[in-house]
Amino acid sequence: MSKIIAVNAGSSSLKFKLYDMPSETLICSGAADRIGQSMGNFSLIIGQEKLSINIPIANHQEGVALLLKYLIENKVIQSFKEIDGVGHRIVQGGKYFFMSAIITPDVIAKVTEFIPLAPLHNGPNLMGIEAFQTILPNVKNVGVFDTAFHQTMAPQDFLFPIPYELYEKYDLRRYGFHGTSHKYLFLQVRQHYKVKNNPNIITIHLGSGASLAAIKDGKVVATSMGLTPLGGIMMGTRTGDIDPSVLHFAALKTGLTHEAVYEMFNKKSGLLGMSKLSSDSRDLEAADIQGNVQVKLANQLFVRRIADFIGQYHIRLGGVDVLVFSAGIGENSGFYRHLILEEVKSALGIIEDLEVNKATRGKLAIITKPESKVTAMVIPTNEELMIVKDTYEIIKK
């Protein structure tokens, strides 16, 4: 048995899950929140029991110290020696990482290099790594990159039609994100979909942040997010792909700086900006059903953008066999899944199982009928388990 921790470090938080491997058994989970604020919170969930304490947490190292302290106090582990590895979610691995990697000074330097492309993520990810390296110096740390699974794209799929020098000098290109989730979903399809040995798959990670990936022969050939997570489909607060000149003219007309408009496109656009109500799909689903015209328009735009990418990837793959819905909206909202399937059903020959789709929340299910030309599935994603699996495979070599 081997105990592995999956870590997702944010600027003021450190979320974790502890697994027993190779059984893939979740032992416990928790988080250190409001790090660096006057009062923080530490939580630990073991089975049905939850510990929650309010306590100042000055930095990520103190968060890690609390985690290990309460693991021992609650007899989850007897000593630190039981921890065999720590897997860290790292958002932006740039052009360097096609797979997960042991954390070395060279890896840290490369992750640091790409902080400008993911300032809210790569910096905090590094703080989490440093904290675990300080407190558990003899434990191997592994970086699991959101961008890695997408690095199989061909140049004509990842390059932008801008002066080539911008790519050569500054690595401005499509990277894609949610790669750990898309990889997990692909592996789950391979395990549970028995009709075809090597299906063409479109995975739809549909949450507040959202992206699609087209997977052929087990490799990503296209993905929707771009240089940053702002690209691709419309999201909770993000625009997704738009005419680049909108940024210029929005700044010109409003008097805002380009930086302020860019912030608007990240945090005040998407479903929130279009609906004038909320970025939460649950609020928007209820308002749509109640007849809110503005919300209905926002939902129609959201669904159309997703359908456009499905159509594009259907062609890119030479035909799609499986559509996979996942993440918060994809796993839990039959309402949005139905709208999306309705949009693409004629082109793809999809025959939805309305009752199964309506009843499916947070569990694996096939939501199309057997005679449907394309199989649509709901698969709950598990990025933490994917992080742990990669970490375990690397450290046992």
C-alpha positions as CSV (number, residue, x, y, z in Angstrom):
1,M,0.0,0.0,0.0
2,S,1.1,3.5,-0.8
3,K,-0.4,6.8,0.5
4,I,-0.4,9.6,-2.0
5,I,-1.6,13.2,-1.5
6,A,-3.2,15.2,-4.4
7,V,-2.8,18.9,-3.9
8,N,-4.4,21.9,-5.5
9,A,-2.8,25.1,-4.2
10,G,-4.4,28.5,-4.8
11,S,-3.3,31.9,-3.8
12,S,-5.2,31.7,-0.5
13,S,-6.1,28.0,-0.3
14,L,-4.6,24.6,-0.3
15,K,-7.0,21.7,-1.1
16,F,-6.0,18.1,-0.7
17,K,-7.1,14.5,-1.0
18,L,-5.3,11.5,0.5
19,Y,-5.5,8.2,-1.4
20,D,-4.4,4.7,-0.7
21,M,-2.8,3.3,-3.9
22,P,-3.0,1.2,-6.0
23,S,-6.5,0.4,-4.6
24,E,-7.5,4.1,-5.4
25,T,-9.2,4.3,-2.1
26,L,-10.0,7.8,-0.8
27,I,-8.9,8.0,2.8
28,C,-9.7,11.7,3.5
29,S,-9.9,15.2,2.1
30,G,-9.8,18.7,3.2
31,A,-8.5,22.2,2.8
32,A,-6.7,25.1,4.3
33,D,-8.7,28.2,3.3
34,R,-8.2,32.0,3.7
35,I,-4.4,31.6,3.9
36,G,-2.7,34.9,4.8
37,Q,-5.9,36.5,6.1
38,S,-6.5,37.5,9.7
39,M,-8.5,34.3,10.3
40,G,-8.2,31.1,8.2
41,N,-10.1,27.8,8.3
42,F,-8.8,24.3,8.2
43,S,-11.2,21.4,7.4
44,L,-10.7,17.6,7.3
45,I,-13.2,15.1,6.1
46,I,-12.8,11.4,7.0
47,G,-15.7,9.3,5.9
48,Q,-18.8,10.9,7.2
49,E,-17.0,13.0,9.9
50,K,-15.9,16.5,9.3
51,L,-13.4,18.5,11.4
52,S,-13.5,22.3,10.9
53,I,-11.5,24.8,12.9
54,N,-11.0,28.6,12.5
55,I,-7.3,29.4,13.0
56,P,-4.8,31.9,11.5
57,I,-2.9,30.4,8.6
58,A,0.0,32.7,7.7
59,N,1.2,30.9,4.6
60,H,1.1,27.7,2.7
61,Q,3.7,26.1,4.8
62,E,1.6,26.5,7.9
63,G,-1.3,25.0,5.9
64,V,0.7,21.9,5.2
65,A,1.8,21.7,8.8
66,L,-1.8,21.8,9.9
67,L,-2.7,19.1,7.4
68,L,0.0,16.7,8.6
69,K,-0.7,17.5,12.3
70,Y,-4.4,16.6,12.0
71,L,-3.7,13.5,9.9
72,I,-1.6,12.2,12.8
73,E,-4.0,13.4,15.6
74,N,-6.9,11.8,13.9
75,K,-4.9,8.6,13.4
76,V,-5.1,8.7,9.6
77,I,-1.4,8.1,9.6
78,Q,1.0,7.1,12.3
79,S,4.0,9.1,11.0
80,F,5.0,11.2,8.1
81,K,7.0,8.2,6.7
82,E,3.6,6.8,5.5
83,I,3.4,9.5,2.9
84,D,5.0,8.2,-0.3
85,G,4.3,11.0,-2.7
86,V,2.6,14.3,-3.3
87,G,1.1,15.2,-6.6
88,H,0.6,18.9,-7.4
89,R,-1.9,20.3,-9.9
90,I,0.1,22.8,-12.0
91,V,-2.1,24.8,-14.5
92,Q,0.5,26.0,-17.1
93,G,3.3,23.7,-18.2
94,G,3.8,25.5,-21.4
95,K,5.6,23.7,-24.3
96,Y,7.8,21.7,-21.9
97,F,5.6,19.0,-20.4
98,F,3.9,16.2,-22.3
99,M,3.3,14.2,-19.1
100,S,3.6,14.6,-15.4
101,A,7.1,15.0,-13.9
102,I,9.1,14.7,-10.7
103,I,9.6,18.2,-9.3
104,T,13.2,19.3,-9.8
105,P,14.9,22.7,-9.8
106,D,14.6,22.6,-13.6
107,V,10.9,21.9,-13.4
108,I,10.4,24.7,-11.0
109,A,12.3,27.1,-13.3
110,K,10.1,26.2,-16.2
111,V,6.9,26.6,-14.2
112,T,8.1,29.9,-13.0
113,E,8.8,31.0,-16.6
114,F,5.1,30.5,-17.4
115,I,3.7,32.5,-14.4
116,P,2.8,35.4,-16.7
117,L,0.4,33.1,-18.7
118,A,-1.2,31.8,-15.5
119,P,-0.5,34.4,-12.8
120,L,-3.4,33.3,-10.5
121,H,-2.3,29.7,-10.7
122,N,1.4,28.9,-11.4
123,G,2.7,31.1,-8.6
124,P,0.4,29.6,-5.9
125,N,1.1,26.1,-7.3
126,L,4.8,26.8,-6.7
127,M,4.0,27.9,-3.1
128,G,2.3,24.6,-2.5
129,I,5.3,22.7,-3.8
130,E,7.8,24.7,-1.7
131,A,5.7,24.1,1.4
132,F,5.6,20.3,1.0
133,Q,9.3,20.2,0.1
134,T,10.2,22.1,3.3
135,I,8.1,20.0,5.6
136,L,8.5,16.6,3.9
137,P,12.0,16.9,2.4
138,N,12.4,13.2,1.8
139,V,9.0,12.7,-0.1
140,K,8.9,12.9,-3.8
141,N,6.8,15.7,-5.3
142,V,5.2,15.3,-8.8
143,G,3.9,18.0,-11.0
144,V,0.7,17.1,-12.9
145,F,0.1,19.7,-15.6
146,D,-3.3,20.9,-16.9
147,T,-1.7,21.5,-20.3
148,A,0.2,18.2,-20.7
149,F,-2.6,16.0,-22.2
150,H,-3.1,18.5,-25.0
151,Q,0.6,18.6,-26.1
152,T,-0.2,16.0,-28.8
153,M,-1.8,18.7,-31.0
154,A,-0.3,19.3,-34.4
155,P,1.2,22.8,-35.2
156,Q,-1.8,23.6,-37.4
157,D,-4.0,23.0,-34.4
158,F,-2.1,24.9,-31.8
159,L,-0.7,27.8,-33.7
160,F,-2.5,31.2,-34.0
161,P,-2.5,33.1,-37.3
162,I,-0.3,35.9,-35.9
163,P,3.2,36.9,-37.0
164,Y,5.3,33.7,-36.5
165,E,7.9,35.6,-34.6
166,L,5.5,36.0,-31.6
167,Y,5.4,32.2,-31.3
168,E,9.1,31.8,-31.8
169,K,10.0,34.5,-29.3
170,Y,7.2,34.4,-26.7
171,D,5.6,30.9,-27.1
172,L,2.2,32.5,-27.9
173,R,0.1,29.5,-29.0
174,R,-2.8,27.4,-27.9
175,Y,-2.1,25.3,-24.9
176,G,-5.5,24.1,-23.6
177,F,-6.4,23.4,-20.0
178,H,-8.4,20.9,-17.9
179,G,-6.1,18.3,-19.4
180,T,-6.1,16.2,-16.3
181,S,-9.9,16.0,-16.4
182,H,-10.0,15.3,-20.2
183,K,-7.4,12.5,-19.7
184,Y,-9.4,11.0,-16.9
185,L,-12.6,11.1,-19.0
186,F,-10.8,9.4,-21.9
187,L,-9.6,6.6,-19.7
188,Q,-13.1,6.1,-18.3
189,V,-14.6,5.9,-21.8
190,R,-12.0,3.3,-22.7
191,Q,-12.9,1.3,-19.6
192,H,-16.7,1.6,-19.8
193,Y,-17.5,2.0,-23.6
194,K,-17.4,-1.5,-25.1
195,V,-19.0,-0.9,-28.5
196,K,-15.8,0.2,-30.3
197,N,-12.2,-0.5,-29.2
198,N,-10.8,2.9,-30.1
199,P,-13.6,5.4,-30.3
200,N,-13.3,9.0,-31.5
201,I,-14.3,11.1,-28.4
202,I,-15.3,14.6,-27.6
203,T,-14.9,15.3,-23.9
204,I,-16.9,18.3,-22.6
205,H,-15.7,19.6,-19.2
206,L,-18.6,21.9,-18.5
207,G,-18.3,23.9,-15.3
208,S,-17.9,27.6,-14.5
209,G,-14.8,27.2,-16.5
210,A,-15.3,25.0,-19.5
211,S,-13.5,23.3,-22.4
212,L,-13.8,20.6,-25.0
213,A,-11.2,18.2,-26.4
214,A,-11.3,16.1,-29.5
215,I,-9.5,12.8,-28.9
216,K,-8.5,10.4,-31.6
217,D,-6.4,7.2,-31.1
218,G,-6.0,8.2,-27.4
219,K,-4.5,11.6,-28.3
220,V,-5.9,15.1,-28.2
221,V,-6.0,16.6,-31.7
222,A,-7.8,19.8,-30.7
223,T,-9.0,21.6,-27.6
224,S,-11.0,24.8,-27.1
225,M,-9.2,26.8,-24.5
226,G,-6.2,28.7,-25.9
227,L,-3.2,30.6,-24.7
228,T,-5.1,31.1,-21.4
229,P,-8.4,29.8,-20.0
230,L,-10.2,32.8,-21.5
231,G,-10.4,31.1,-24.9
232,G,-12.9,28.6,-26.3
233,I,-16.6,28.4,-25.5
234,M,-18.5,31.0,-23.5
235,M,-18.3,30.2,-19.7
236,G,-19.6,31.4,-16.4
237,T,-17.8,34.7,-16.4
238,R,-15.5,34.4,-19.5
239,T,-16.2,35.4,-23.0
240,G,-14.6,32.5,-24.8
241,D,-13.5,33.2,-28.4
242,I,-14.5,36.6,-29.8
243,D,-13.4,39.0,-32.5
244,P,-10.1,40.4,-31.1
245,S,-11.1,43.9,-32.1
246,V,-13.9,43.8,-29.5
247,L,-11.2,44.4,-26.9
248,H,-9.9,47.5,-28.7
249,F,-13.3,49.1,-29.3
250,A,-14.6,48.2,-25.8
251,A,-11.7,50.1,-24.4
252,L,-12.2,53.0,-26.9
253,K,-15.9,53.4,-26.2
254,T,-15.8,52.9,-22.4
255,G,-12.6,54.8,-21.6
256,L,-11.3,51.7,-19.7
257,T,-7.8,50.6,-20.1
258,H,-7.1,47.4,-22.2
259,E,-6.2,45.7,-18.9
260,A,-9.5,46.6,-17.3
261,V,-11.4,45.4,-20.4
262,Y,-9.4,42.1,-20.3
263,E,-10.4,41.8,-16.6
264,M,-14.0,42.3,-17.7
265,F,-13.8,39.6,-20.3
266,N,-12.5,37.2,-17.7
267,K,-14.7,38.0,-14.7
268,K,-17.8,39.9,-15.8
269,S,-18.7,38.4,-19.2
270,G,-20.0,35.0,-20.3
271,L,-23.2,33.8,-18.7
272,L,-23.0,36.5,-16.0
273,G,-22.6,39.4,-18.5
274,M,-25.2,38.1,-21.0
275,S,-27.8,37.1,-18.4
276,K,-27.5,40.2,-16.2
277,L,-28.3,37.9,-13.4
278,S,-25.7,35.2,-12.4
279,S,-22.9,33.1,-13.5
280,D,-24.4,30.1,-11.6
281,S,-26.0,27.6,-14.0
282,R,-28.5,26.6,-11.3
283,D,-29.8,30.2,-11.1
284,L,-30.0,30.5,-14.8
285,E,-31.7,27.1,-15.3
286,A,-34.5,28.2,-12.9
287,A,-34.8,31.6,-14.4
288,D,-35.0,30.2,-17.9
289,I,-37.8,27.8,-16.9
290,Q,-39.6,30.7,-15.3
291,G,-39.5,32.6,-18.7
292,N,-36.7,35.2,-18.1
293,V,-36.1,36.3,-21.7
294,Q,-32.6,37.7,-21.1
295,V,-31.5,34.5,-19.3
296,K,-33.0,32.4,-22.2
297,L,-30.9,34.4,-24.6
298,A,-27.7,33.8,-22.6
299,N,-28.4,30.1,-22.4
300,Q,-29.1,29.9,-26.1
301,L,-25.7,31.6,-26.8
302,F,-24.0,29.3,-24.4
303,V,-25.4,26.2,-26.0
304,R,-24.8,27.4,-29.5
305,R,-21.1,28.0,-28.7
306,I,-20.7,24.5,-27.4
307,A,-22.6,23.0,-30.4
308,D,-20.3,24.9,-32.8
309,F,-17.2,23.3,-31.2
310,I,-18.9,19.8,-31.2
311,G,-19.5,20.3,-35.0
312,Q,-16.0,21.5,-35.6
313,Y,-14.5,18.5,-33.7
314,H,-16.9,16.0,-35.4
315,I,-15.2,17.1,-38.7
316,R,-11.7,17.2,-37.2
317,L,-12.1,13.6,-35.9
318,G,-13.6,12.3,-39.1
319,G,-16.7,11.4,-37.1
320,V,-17.4,11.3,-33.4
321,D,-18.4,8.1,-31.6
322,V,-18.8,9.3,-28.0
323,L,-19.7,12.6,-26.4
324,V,-18.8,12.9,-22.7
325,F,-20.4,15.4,-20.4
326,S,-18.6,16.1,-17.1
327,A,-17.8,18.7,-14.4
328,G,-20.4,20.7,-12.4
329,I,-22.9,21.5,-15.2
330,G,-22.1,18.5,-17.3
331,E,-22.5,16.0,-14.5
332,N,-25.6,17.5,-12.8
333,S,-27.7,19.4,-15.2
334,G,-30.0,17.4,-17.5
335,F,-31.4,20.7,-18.6
336,Y,-28.2,21.9,-20.2
337,R,-27.3,18.5,-21.5
338,H,-30.7,18.3,-23.2
339,L,-30.3,21.7,-24.8
340,I,-26.9,20.8,-26.2
341,L,-28.0,17.5,-27.5
342,E,-31.1,19.1,-29.2
343,E,-28.7,21.5,-30.9
344,V,-26.6,18.8,-32.5
345,K,-29.0,15.8,-32.8
346,S,-29.9,16.3,-36.5
347,A,-26.3,16.6,-37.6
348,L,-25.0,13.7,-35.5
349,G,-28.0,11.3,-35.5
350,I,-28.3,11.5,-31.7
351,I,-31.4,10.0,-30.1
352,E,-31.5,11.1,-26.5
353,D,-33.0,9.0,-23.7
354,L,-34.9,11.8,-22.1
355,E,-35.8,9.9,-18.9
356,V,-32.3,8.7,-18.2
357,N,-30.8,12.2,-19.0
358,K,-33.3,13.9,-16.7
359,A,-32.6,11.5,-13.8
360,T,-28.8,11.5,-14.1
361,R,-26.9,13.6,-11.6
362,G,-23.3,13.0,-10.6
363,K,-23.1,9.4,-11.8
364,L,-21.9,7.5,-14.8
365,A,-24.7,7.0,-17.3
366,I,-25.4,6.6,-21.0
367,I,-28.0,9.2,-21.9
368,T,-28.7,8.2,-25.5
369,K,-30.7,5.2,-26.8
370,P,-29.0,2.2,-28.3
371,E,-30.0,3.1,-31.8
372,S,-28.3,6.6,-31.5
373,K,-25.5,7.0,-34.0
374,V,-23.4,8.8,-31.4
375,T,-23.3,7.7,-27.7
376,A,-23.6,10.5,-25.2
377,M,-22.3,9.7,-21.7
378,V,-22.2,11.4,-18.3
379,I,-18.9,10.7,-16.5
380,P,-18.1,12.4,-13.2
381,T,-14.6,13.7,-13.4
382,N,-12.0,13.0,-10.8
383,E,-8.9,15.2,-11.3
384,E,-7.5,14.4,-7.9
385,L,-7.5,10.7,-8.6
386,M,-5.8,11.3,-11.9
387,I,-3.2,13.3,-10.1
388,V,-2.7,10.5,-7.6
389,K,-2.5,7.8,-10.4
390,D,0.1,9.8,-12.3
391,T,2.1,10.4,-9.1
392,Y,2.0,6.8,-8.0
393,E,3.1,5.5,-11.4
394,I,6.0,8.0,-11.5
395,I,7.4,7.4,-8.0
396,K,7.2,3.6,-8.1
397,K,9.5,3.5,-11.2
